[in-house]
Amino acid sequence: MDVKIREHFLDAWEKHFPGCDLPIVCFYTDELNNVEFPDAPNPNPMGYTCIFSQIVPVKKGRSLAFNKENLGCFGSFLPFGFDSELSDDVKGYVCNVERGKKSFEHLESMYKHRPAQAAPGKYLVFKRWDTLEEGDNP
C-alpha cells in the first residue's frame, strides 16, 4: 500500500467523518509481517465462536491474522476460503442456530450458484486503516 494514499484517506476521513471510528480492512497474505496470530478462542457456552467477536480488537488498533487453525468460527471456513465443502455441521449451524438461511437447500443453492473460492493466501489479515504499512495490499 502506498503510504501517501493511507495518509490522504486519513485526512479525508477526519474532514468528512470527524470522531468516527476508522474502517477495518482485510487482505490475504502468506506472511505475518508482525501481525498477531492469536490462539483459537474458547467457544461460548453453546460451543461456538463468532468471527465478528474475534475482530473486535482490530477496532482498537490490534492487527490480527486468521486461518483455519484459529478462526474458531467453523461457519467462516468456507466463505473465507479455508475449506472447500459445505459440511452438515455448518448447514445445521447456519440454518438452525444462526438462522441466517431458511433451509439447507437455500444454503446449498447459494454455494452451487456461487462456489467458494480457495483463499489466495495462508492468512486473512484484519487491520485498522491507520495501521496499514507499505507491504500491505488491502
N, CA, C and O atoms as a DFTB+ gen file, in Angstrom:
552 C
 N C O
     1  1       0.847      -1.180       0.000
     2  2       0.000       0.000       0.000
     3  2       0.885       1.234       0.000
     4  3       1.871       1.316       0.732
     5  1       0.521       2.161      -0.815
     6  2       1.223       3.430      -0.872
     7  2       0.854       4.250       0.374
     8  3      -0.317       4.555       0.599
     9  1       1.847       4.595       1.165
    10  2       1.602       5.307       2.421
    11  2       0.952       6.669       2.157
    12  3       0.204       7.165       3.000
    13  1       1.225       7.277       1.006
    14  2       0.591       8.560       0.662
    15  2      -0.924       8.408       0.545
    16  3      -1.675       9.290       0.960
    17  1      -1.367       7.290      -0.018
    18  2      -2.809       7.035      -0.126
    19  2      -3.412       6.885       1.265
    20  3      -4.484       7.418       1.550
    21  1      -2.713       6.156       2.125
    22  2      -3.200       5.982       3.502
    23  2      -3.365       7.339       4.180
    24  3      -4.399       7.613       4.789
    25  1      -2.351       8.178       4.073
    26  2      -2.393       9.493       4.730
    27  2      -3.478      10.388       4.125
    28  3      -4.176      11.087       4.859
    29  1      -3.627      10.375       2.803
    30  2      -4.669      11.170       2.148
    31  2      -6.052      10.719       2.634
    32  3      -6.922      11.542       2.920
    33  1      -6.236       9.410       2.719
    34  2      -7.508       8.881       3.192
    35  2      -7.776       9.322       4.631
    36  3      -8.893       9.721       4.962
    37  1      -6.755       9.250       5.483
    38  2      -6.931       9.647       6.886
    39  2      -7.349      11.107       6.998
    40  3      -8.221      11.441       7.801
    41  1      -6.738      11.977       6.204
    42  2      -7.119      13.400       6.200
    43  2      -8.567      13.575       5.760
    44  3      -9.326      14.321       6.379
    45  1      -8.949      12.879       4.681
    46  2     -10.312      12.983       4.166
    47  2     -11.314      12.403       5.170
    48  3     -12.399      12.956       5.350
    49  1     -10.958      11.303       5.817
    50  2     -11.848      10.688       6.797
    51  2     -12.122      11.653       7.948
    52  3     -13.267      11.822       8.369
    53  1     -11.072      12.277       8.448
    54  2     -11.241      13.200       9.572
    55  2     -12.064      14.415       9.156
    56  3     -12.845      14.937       9.952
    57  1     -11.897      14.862       7.930
    58  2     -12.653      16.016       7.436
    59  2     -14.145      15.691       7.311
    60  3     -14.994      16.479       7.726
    61  1     -14.453      14.533       6.742
    62  2     -15.842      14.197       6.442
    63  2     -16.541      13.384       7.524
    64  3     -17.770      13.392       7.604
    65  1     -15.773      12.680       8.358
    66  2     -16.356      11.855       9.414
    67  2     -15.638      12.090      10.740
    68  3     -15.141      11.142      11.348
    69  1     -15.579      13.336      11.194
    70  2     -14.820      13.619      12.415
    71  2     -15.342      12.833      13.613
    72  3     -16.542      12.794      13.886
    73  1     -14.402      12.213      14.315
    74  2     -14.747      11.465      15.517
    75  2     -15.248      10.050      15.282
    76  3     -15.467       9.309      16.240
    77  1     -15.434       9.659      14.023
    78  2     -15.918       8.302      13.730
    79  2     -14.758       7.310      13.703
    80  3     -13.627       7.664      13.372
    81  1     -15.060       6.065      14.056
    82  2     -14.051       5.011      14.013
    83  2     -13.540       4.823      12.594
    84  3     -14.286       4.945      11.622
    85  1     -12.263       4.526      12.498
    86  2     -11.667       4.251      11.190
    87  2     -12.129       2.898      10.673
    88  3     -12.436       2.005      11.463
    89  1     -12.184       2.736       9.351
    90  2     -12.582       1.450       8.788
    91  2     -11.550       0.355       9.052
    92  3     -10.363       0.613       9.254
    93  1     -12.048      -0.861       9.039
    94  2     -11.197      -2.044       9.141
    95  2     -11.079      -2.621       7.743
    96  3     -12.074      -2.745       7.028
    97  1      -9.866      -2.973       7.355
    98  2      -9.631      -3.582       6.044
    99  2      -9.142      -5.005       6.250
   100  3      -8.684      -5.371       7.332
   101  1      -9.244      -5.796       5.200
   102  2      -8.721      -7.159       5.278
   103  2      -8.073      -7.522       3.953
   104  3      -8.399      -6.966       2.904
   105  1      -7.153      -8.464       4.028
   106  2      -6.465      -8.946       2.838
   107  2      -5.808     -10.280       3.166
   108  3      -5.552     -10.596       4.328
   109  1      -5.546     -11.041       2.138
   110  2      -4.864     -12.326       2.286
   111  2      -3.376     -12.136       2.056
   112  3      -2.961     -11.296       1.256
   113  1      -2.583     -12.917       2.758
   114  2      -1.133     -12.862       2.599
   115  2      -0.534     -14.193       3.045
   116  3      -1.168     -14.963       3.765
   117  1       0.675     -14.446       2.613
   118  2       1.384     -15.646       3.051
   119  2       2.359     -15.358       4.184
   120  3       2.939     -16.282       4.753
   121  1       2.541     -14.093       4.514
   122  2       3.485     -13.685       5.567
   123  2       2.744     -12.916       6.656
   124  3       1.844     -12.125       6.372
   125  1       3.133     -13.159       7.903
   126  2       2.505     -12.440       9.018
   127  2       3.013     -11.006       9.155
   128  3       2.247     -10.120       9.535
   129  1       4.287     -10.762       8.853
   130  2       4.841      -9.397       8.919
   131  2       4.436      -8.644      10.190
   132  3       3.857      -7.559      10.123
   133  1       4.745      -9.227      11.336
   134  2       4.483      -8.618      12.650
   135  2       2.998      -8.487      12.998
   136  3       2.647      -7.755      13.923
   137  1       2.128      -9.181      12.275
   138  2       0.712      -9.201      12.619
   139  2       0.493     -10.361      13.585
   140  3       1.028     -11.451      13.385
   141  1      -0.281     -10.126      14.615
   142  2      -0.525     -11.148      15.629
   143  2      -1.391     -12.283      15.077
   144  3      -2.397     -12.039      14.412
   145  1      -0.994     -13.505      15.357
   146  2      -1.764     -14.708      15.009
   147  2      -2.265     -15.286      16.328
   148  3      -1.574     -16.090      16.953
   149  1      -3.468     -14.882      16.759
   150  2      -3.945     -15.278      18.090
   151  2      -4.262     -16.769      18.166
   152  3      -4.471     -17.432      17.150
   153  1      -4.290     -17.272      19.389
   154  2      -4.718     -18.651      19.609
   155  2      -6.194     -18.771      19.260
   156  3      -6.921     -17.778      19.251
   157  1      -6.627     -19.979      18.977
   158  2      -8.046     -20.222      18.741
   159  2      -8.812     -19.831      20.008
   160  3      -8.363     -20.131      21.115
   161  1      -9.942     -19.175      19.861
   162  2     -10.697     -18.716      21.034
   163  2     -11.422     -19.853      21.726
   164  3     -11.656     -20.910      21.141
   165  1     -11.770     -19.621      22.973
   166  2     -12.617     -20.553      23.697
   167  2     -14.051     -20.335      23.228
   168  3     -14.490     -19.191      23.113
   169  1     -14.781     -21.395      22.957
   170  2     -16.160     -21.231      22.482
   171  2     -17.080     -20.732      23.591
   172  3     -16.787     -20.872      24.778
   173  1     -18.197     -20.150      23.172
   174  2     -19.200     -19.697      24.133
   175  2     -19.907     -20.922      24.720
   176  3     -19.613     -22.042      24.301
   177  1     -20.819     -20.753      25.667
   178  2     -21.485     -21.907      26.288
   179  2     -22.209     -22.826      25.298
   180  3     -22.421     -24.003      25.588
   181  1     -22.587     -22.296      24.137
   182  2     -23.249     -23.126      23.129
   183  2     -22.227     -23.898      22.297
   184  3     -22.597     -24.758      21.498
   185  1     -20.937     -23.591      22.487
   186  2     -19.897     -24.302      21.760
   187  2     -19.435     -23.615      20.487
   188  3     -18.721     -24.215      19.684
   189  1     -19.833     -22.361      20.293
   190  2     -19.496     -21.640      19.067
   191  2     -18.715     -20.369      19.365
   192  3     -18.699     -19.885      20.497
   193  1     -18.071     -19.838      18.338
   194  2     -17.370     -18.563      18.435
   195  2     -17.598     -17.793      17.140
   196  3     -17.393     -18.340      16.056
   197  1     -18.007     -16.569      17.231
   198  2     -18.289     -15.751      16.053
   199  2     -17.025     -15.022      15.588
   200  3     -16.285     -14.475      16.405
   201  1     -16.784     -15.017      14.289
   202  2     -15.620     -14.313      13.746
   203  2     -15.698     -12.817      14.062
   204  3     -14.666     -12.188      14.294
   205  1     -16.890     -12.245      14.073
   206  2     -17.005     -10.813      14.331
   207  2     -16.552     -10.447      15.739
   208  3     -15.992      -9.372      15.949
   209  1     -16.789     -11.331      16.704
   210  2     -16.307     -11.052      18.056
   211  2     -14.783     -11.135      18.109
   212  3     -14.153     -10.476      18.936
   213  1     -14.194     -11.937      17.235
   214  2     -12.742     -12.098      17.234
   215  2     -12.020     -10.892      16.621
   216  3     -10.841     -10.673      16.899
   217  1     -12.711     -10.119      15.801
   218  2     -12.034      -8.965      15.191
   219  2     -12.321      -7.653      15.922
   220  3     -11.882      -6.592      15.478
   221  1     -13.043      -7.712      17.021
   222  2     -13.298      -6.511      17.814
   223  2     -11.995      -5.798      18.209
   224  3     -11.948      -4.570      18.148
   225  1     -10.939      -6.516      18.612
   226  2      -9.690      -5.815      18.971
   227  2      -9.068      -5.023      17.812
   228  3      -8.284      -4.104      18.048
   229  1      -9.402      -5.363      16.587
   230  2      -8.865      -4.637      15.430
   231  2      -9.361      -3.191      15.454
   232  3      -8.636      -2.273      15.069
   233  1     -10.583      -2.999      15.903
   234  2     -11.155      -1.652      16.016
   235  2     -10.293      -0.762      16.922
   236  3     -10.247       0.457      16.757
   237  1      -9.612      -1.400      17.879
   238  2      -8.761      -0.666      18.813
   239  2      -7.316      -0.559      18.340
   240  3      -6.468      -0.020      19.051
   241  1      -7.027      -1.082      17.119
   242  2      -5.693      -0.931      16.555
   243  2      -4.820      -2.171      16.560
   244  3      -3.671      -2.112      16.123
   245  1      -5.333      -3.282      17.038
   246  2      -4.572      -4.541      17.057
   247  2      -4.767      -5.270      15.736
   248  3      -5.893      -5.643      15.409
   249  1      -3.717      -5.482      14.978
   250  2      -3.814      -6.200      13.709
   251  2      -3.782      -7.697      13.987
   252  3      -2.935      -8.180      14.738
   253  1      -4.721      -8.435      13.368
   254  2      -4.847      -9.861      13.625
   255  2      -4.905     -10.656      12.329
   256  3      -5.439     -10.189      11.323
   257  1      -4.349     -11.864      12.366
   258  2      -4.360     -12.767      11.217
   259  2      -5.063     -14.059      11.609
   260  3      -4.936     -14.535      12.737
   261  1      -5.808     -14.620      10.659
   262  2      -6.557     -15.843      10.906
   263  2      -6.392     -16.818       9.750
   264  3      -6.101     -16.433       8.618
   265  1      -6.585     -18.081      10.067
   266  2      -6.766     -19.128       9.071
   267  2      -7.569     -20.230       9.755
   268  3      -8.124     -20.007      10.831
   269  1      -7.637     -21.385       9.165
   270  2      -8.489     -22.449       9.723
   271  2      -8.056     -22.870      11.128
   272  3      -8.872     -23.369      11.903
   273  1      -6.785     -22.673      11.459
   274  2      -6.265     -23.072      12.770
   275  2      -6.833     -22.256      13.917
   276  3      -7.005     -22.776      15.019
   277  1      -7.131     -20.970      13.670
   278  2      -7.528     -20.125      14.797
   279  2      -8.811     -19.326      14.586
   280  3      -9.142     -18.469      15.405
   281  1      -9.534     -19.592      13.506
   282  2     -10.772     -18.841      13.291
   283  2     -11.790     -19.088      14.389
   284  3     -12.459     -18.158      14.840
   285  1     -11.911     -20.331      14.819
   286  2     -12.876     -20.621      15.873
   287  2     -14.299     -20.690      15.365
   288  3     -15.123     -21.399      15.942
   289  1     -14.606     -19.978      14.313
   290  2     -15.941     -19.946      13.718
   291  2     -15.936     -20.867      12.509
   292  3     -15.548     -20.456      11.415
   293  1     -16.368     -22.122      12.700
   294  2     -16.299     -23.072      11.593
   295  2     -17.213     -22.671      10.441
   296  3     -17.018     -23.124       9.313
   297  1     -18.198     -21.836      10.706
   298  2     -19.071     -21.345       9.644
   299  2     -18.379     -20.363       8.712
   300  3     -18.890     -20.071       7.631
   301  1     -17.219     -19.851       9.120
   302  2     -16.496     -18.903       8.263
   303  2     -15.406     -19.571       7.426
   304  3     -14.816     -18.924       6.562
   305  1     -15.131     -20.851       7.666
   306  2     -14.065     -21.532       6.915
   307  2     -14.325     -21.480       5.410
   308  3     -13.436     -21.125       4.636
   309  1     -15.530     -21.830       5.001
   310  2     -15.860     -21.885       3.579
   311  2     -15.925     -20.491       2.938
   312  3     -15.286     -20.279       1.908
   313  1     -16.663     -19.543       3.501
   314  2     -16.705     -18.224       2.859
   315  2     -15.348     -17.525       2.783
   316  3     -15.098     -16.762       1.850
   317  1     -14.475     -17.778       3.751
   318  2     -13.152     -17.150       3.729
   319  2     -12.140     -17.936       2.911
   320  3     -10.998     -17.504       2.754
   321  1     -12.553     -19.095       2.386
   322  2     -11.687     -19.857       1.501
   323  2     -10.774     -20.851       2.178
   324  3      -9.841     -21.351       1.550
   325  1     -11.016     -21.153       3.450
   326  2     -10.167     -22.090       4.175
   327  2     -10.769     -23.490       4.242
   328  3     -10.246     -24.355       4.945
   329  1     -11.861     -23.719       3.520
   330  2     -12.476     -25.036       3.417
   331  2     -13.096     -25.120       2.031
   332  3     -13.322     -24.097       1.385
   333  1     -13.371     -26.335       1.572
   334  2     -13.890     -26.475       0.213
   335  2     -15.264     -27.134       0.143
   336  3     -15.850     -27.218      -0.936
   337  1     -15.786     -27.601       1.272
   338  2     -17.085     -28.259       1.276
   339  2     -17.992     -27.701       2.353
   340  3     -17.545     -27.304       3.429
   341  1     -19.265     -27.680       2.041
   342  2     -20.284     -27.246       2.986
   343  2     -20.694     -28.449       3.826
   344  3     -21.435     -29.310       3.353
   345  1     -20.224     -28.515       5.051
   346  2     -20.480     -29.682       5.901
   347  2     -21.885     -29.632       6.509
   348  3     -22.519     -28.578       6.554
   349  1     -22.348     -30.774       6.968
   350  2     -23.645     -30.842       7.645
   351  2     -23.642     -30.021       8.932
   352  3     -24.662     -29.440       9.301
   353  1     -22.492     -29.970       9.621
   354  2     -22.387     -29.149      10.835
   355  2     -22.627     -27.681      10.518
   356  3     -23.354     -26.992      11.234
   357  1     -22.010     -27.209       9.441
   358  2     -22.174     -25.805       9.053
   359  2     -23.616     -25.546       8.628
   360  3     -24.200     -24.533       9.012
   361  1     -24.187     -26.441       7.847
   362  2     -25.586     -26.275       7.431
   363  2     -26.496     -26.169       8.651
   364  3     -27.347     -25.282       8.732
   365  1     -26.304     -27.091       9.605
   366  2     -27.128     -27.074      10.805
   367  2     -26.964     -25.797      11.606
   368  3     -27.938     -25.242      12.114
   369  1     -25.739     -25.338      11.715
   370  2     -25.485     -24.119      12.484
   371  2     -26.083     -22.895      11.801
   372  3     -26.792     -22.112      12.432
   373  1     -25.798     -22.731      10.507
   374  2     -26.280     -21.550       9.778
   375  2     -27.805     -21.526       9.710
   376  3     -28.412     -20.465       9.857
   377  1     -28.424     -22.673       9.490
   378  2     -29.879     -22.719       9.326
   379  2     -30.645     -22.805      10.644
   380  3     -31.696     -22.179      10.783
   381  1     -30.142     -23.563      11.606
   382  2     -30.913     -23.834      12.825
   383  2     -30.507     -23.005      14.033
   384  3     -31.335     -22.755      14.909
   385  1     -29.247     -22.572      14.101
   386  2     -28.788     -21.789      15.250
   387  2     -28.768     -20.297      14.899
   388  3     -29.450     -19.493      15.535
   389  1     -27.987     -19.943      13.891
   390  2     -27.936     -18.537      13.481
   391  2     -29.204     -18.101      12.755
   392  3     -29.621     -16.945      12.822
   393  1     -29.801     -19.061      12.063
   394  2     -30.986     -18.797      11.243
   395  2     -30.714     -17.756      10.169
   396  3     -31.566     -16.930       9.843
   397  1     -29.496     -17.818       9.626
   398  2     -29.100     -16.900       8.559
   399  2     -29.636     -17.302       7.204
   400  3     -29.736     -16.470       6.303
   401  1     -29.984     -18.568       7.050
   402  2     -30.604     -19.076       5.823
   403  2     -31.812     -19.902       6.235
   404  3     -31.805     -20.536       7.291
   405  1     -32.851     -19.896       5.401
   406  2     -34.098     -20.543       5.810
   407  2     -34.101     -22.058       5.697
   408  3     -34.914     -22.723       6.339
   409  1     -33.191     -22.624       4.878
   410  2     -33.174     -24.082       4.742
   411  2     -31.815     -24.547       4.240
   412  3     -31.024     -23.764       3.715
   413  1     -31.563     -25.844       4.415
   414  2     -30.334     -26.430       3.880
   415  2     -30.285     -26.229       2.369
   416  3     -29.234     -25.914       1.810
   417  1     -31.422     -26.413       1.718
   418  2     -31.480     -26.281       0.257
   419  2     -31.102     -24.869      -0.182
   420  3     -30.385     -24.688      -1.167
   421  1     -31.580     -23.887       0.543
   422  2     -31.263     -22.493       0.217
   423  2     -29.764     -22.239       0.357
   424  3     -29.154     -21.596      -0.497
   425  1     -29.184     -22.744       1.426
   426  2     -27.745     -22.578       1.658
   427  2     -26.934     -23.316       0.588
   428  3     -25.969     -22.773       0.048
   429  1     -27.328     -24.545       0.289
   430  2     -26.635     -25.318      -0.749
   431  2     -26.729     -24.621      -2.100
   432  3     -25.754     -24.593      -2.850
   433  1     -27.877     -24.067      -2.415
   434  2     -28.081     -23.361      -3.682
   435  2     -27.168     -22.140      -3.777
   436  3     -26.639     -21.824      -4.843
   437  1     -26.997     -21.468      -2.653
   438  2     -26.129     -20.286      -2.640
   439  2     -24.713     -20.661      -3.085
   440  3     -24.113     -19.960      -3.899
   441  1     -24.184     -21.756      -2.560
   442  2     -22.828     -22.164      -2.922
   443  2     -22.774     -22.860      -4.280
   444  3     -21.729     -22.873      -4.930
   445  1     -23.888     -23.434      -4.706
   446  2     -23.925     -24.051      -6.033
   447  2     -23.802     -22.975      -7.109
   448  3     -23.083     -23.147      -8.093
   449  1     -24.507     -21.872      -6.910
   450  2     -24.522     -20.803      -7.911
   451  2     -23.344     -19.840      -7.782
   452  3     -23.023     -19.101      -8.713
   453  1     -22.728     -19.861      -6.647
   454  2     -21.535     -19.034      -6.440
   455  2     -20.560     -19.831      -5.582
   456  3     -20.471     -19.620      -4.373
   457  1     -19.828     -20.750      -6.216
   458  2     -18.934     -21.629      -5.463
   459  2     -17.878     -20.850      -4.679
   460  3     -17.403     -19.796      -5.103
   461  1     -17.536     -21.401      -3.537
   462  2     -16.493     -20.791      -2.707
   463  2     -15.151     -20.880      -3.428
   464  3     -14.881     -21.845      -4.143
   465  1     -14.337     -19.888      -3.235
   466  2     -13.002     -19.835      -3.824
   467  2     -11.973     -20.139      -2.746
   468  3     -12.169     -19.802      -1.578
   469  1     -10.883     -20.775      -3.138
   470  2      -9.802     -21.041      -2.183
   471  2      -9.144     -19.724      -1.778
   472  3      -8.980     -18.824      -2.602
   473  1      -8.773     -19.619      -0.516
   474  2      -8.082     -18.423      -0.022
   475  2      -6.810     -18.209      -0.836
   476  3      -6.045     -19.152      -1.037
   477  1      -6.571     -16.989      -1.307
   478  2      -5.373     -16.719      -2.106
   479  2      -4.098     -16.539      -1.281
   480  3      -3.046     -16.210      -1.829
   481  1      -4.188     -16.750       0.008
   482  2      -3.021     -16.649       0.880
   483  2      -3.219     -17.517       2.108
   484  3      -4.323     -17.989       2.382
   485  1      -2.148     -17.717       2.834
   486  2      -2.199     -18.563       4.030
   487  2      -2.995     -17.915       5.161
   488  3      -3.612     -18.613       5.964
   489  1      -2.983     -16.588       5.226
   490  2      -3.635     -15.860       6.319
   491  2      -4.619     -14.829       5.778
   492  3      -4.417     -14.265       4.703
   493  1      -5.679     -14.593       6.534
   494  2      -6.580     -13.476       6.296
   495  2      -6.282     -12.472       7.405
   496  3      -6.492     -12.754       8.584
   497  1      -5.792     -11.304       7.016
   498  2      -5.358     -10.278       7.960
   499  2      -6.417      -9.183       8.050
   500  3      -6.944      -8.730       7.035
   501  1      -6.718      -8.767       9.271
   502  2      -7.607      -7.636       9.532
   503  2      -6.777      -6.539      10.192
   504  3      -6.074      -6.778      11.174
   505  1      -6.872      -5.326       9.633
   506  2      -6.154      -4.171      10.190
   507  2      -7.060      -2.941      10.162
   508  3      -7.922      -2.802       9.294
   509  1      -6.846      -2.060      11.127
   510  2      -7.499      -0.762      11.076
   511  2      -6.733       0.077      10.059
   512  3      -5.516      -0.063       9.938
   513  1      -7.422       0.939       9.333
   514  2      -6.833       1.681       8.220
   515  2      -5.521       2.367       8.588
   516  3      -4.573       2.326       7.804
   517  1      -5.442       2.988       9.744
   518  2      -4.245       3.755      10.100
   519  2      -3.043       2.878      10.436
   520  3      -1.937       3.394      10.603
   521  1      -3.235       1.562      10.537
   522  2      -2.108       0.676      10.850
   523  2      -1.531       0.009       9.597
   524  3      -0.602      -0.794       9.695
   525  1      -2.076       0.338       8.426
   526  2      -1.571      -0.248       7.176
   527  2      -0.136       0.180       6.936
   528  3       0.258       1.309       7.230
   529  1       0.633      -0.753       6.394
   530  2       2.047      -0.499       6.106
   531  2       2.313      -0.639       4.619
   532  3       1.453      -1.074       3.853
   533  1       3.508      -0.266       4.231
   534  2       3.901      -0.276       2.822
   535  2       3.675      -1.635       2.144
   536  3       3.240      -1.665       0.993
   537  1       3.951      -2.734       2.803
   538  2       3.827      -4.058       2.191
   539  2       2.409      -4.625       2.174
   540  3       2.191      -5.699       1.615
   541  1       1.458      -3.943       2.761
   542  2       0.071      -4.444       2.835
   543  2      -0.658      -4.194       1.517
   544  3      -0.364      -3.246       0.788
   545  1      -1.621      -5.078       1.236
   546  2      -2.378      -4.963      -0.005
   547  2      -3.874      -5.192       0.276
   548  3      -4.430      -6.231      -0.078
   549  1      -4.512      -4.203       0.920
   550  2      -5.940      -4.387       1.262
   551  2      -6.847      -4.300       0.040
   552  3      -8.064      -4.433       0.164
